[in-house]
């Protein structure tokens, strides 16, 4: 069982946009050195080492080859649980850490979506790929049903062998109740 302190450390490590970008680069492109990662995410070499150290301390990245201190160290994604627990209780520190983590993920996702919106104009194969937004009137139970259908569909795709020509694709799902003030 994860302790409160471990949970705070993991959420803190995953609440920085630069660290999320590093994780994405490792997931998409496989093991790399800090120098290679710096070129991909356009970060200063010193900050890459700092961010990798933080991610390593909580188990989000692992050393593939090297000592973890030199620029020749090869890092790989070693994703530990990055989900936010549903019930954080009345712990203000956990709630704030969860919000910071969620904000970093949303910013990274928005960047990816904006990049795709710009690039898809030049890629005929993905030209018709699009986001779909619908404004619906839902009950919490209906939202749960939609979420379960989405989870079932994702599981089915994950359990199917990867098709030739498949590329990593960011698939997002959110039901966000509008709260009028």
JOFENMO-V71363 format. One record per helix or strand. SS is the DSSP state (@ for helix, = for strand). FROM is the first residue (numbers start at 1). LEN is the number of residues. If there is no record, write none. Layout:
ss:SS from:FROM len:LEN
ss:SS from:FROM len:LEN
This chain:
ss:@ from:4 len:10
ss:@ from:17 len:13
ss:= from:32 len:2
ss:@ from:34 len:8
ss:@ from:45 len:13
ss:= from:61 len:5
ss:= from:74 len:4
ss:@ from:92 len:31
ss:@ from:124 len:3
ss:@ from:140 len:19
